[in-house]
Amino acid sequence: MATAKKSRGIYWVTFFLSIAAFFGVYAIGGGYCSLVLPFTVTSFAMAMDLL
């Protein structure tokens, strides 16, 4: 069965935006930066086509 190639560009953009948000929250709130980690890890896994 043939599989179609999926575009993962939006996931890479989301990953890099979440990295920027991680450092932005770290600069402002310090310990609250862990709240951004689920978005970072999930978008990275989607960009690498692991999920």
C-alpha positions in Angstrom: 0.0 0.0 0.0 1.4 3.3 -1.0 1.7 6.1 1.5 1.4 9.8 0.7 4.2 12.0 1.7 3.0 14.4 4.4 4.0 18.0 4.7 5.7 18.5 8.0 6.6 22.2 7.5 3.9 23.5 9.8 5.2 21.3 12.6 8.7 22.6 12.2 7.4 26.2 12.4 5.5 25.3 15.5 8.6 23.7 17.0 10.7 26.7 16.5 8.0 29.0 17.7 7.6 26.9 20.9 11.4 27.1 21.4 11.2 30.9 21.2 8.3 30.8 23.6 10.2 28.6 26.0 13.1 31.1 26.2 10.7 34.0 26.4 8.9 32.5 29.3 12.2 31.5 30.9 13.4 35.1 30.7 10.2 36.4 32.2 8.9 33.7 34.6 11.8 31.4 35.2 10.3 28.2 36.6 7.1 28.5 34.5 9.1 27.6 31.4 8.2 23.9 32.0 4.6 24.7 30.9 5.9 25.2 27.3 7.6 21.8 27.2 4.6 19.7 26.1 4.2 21.9 23.0 7.9 21.8 22.3 8.2 18.0 22.6 5.0 17.2 20.7 5.7 19.5 17.8 9.2 18.1 17.6 7.8 14.5 17.5 5.3 15.5 14.8 8.0 17.2 12.7 10.2 14.1 13.0 7.1 12.0 12.0 7.4 9.9 15.2 3.6 10.3 16.1 
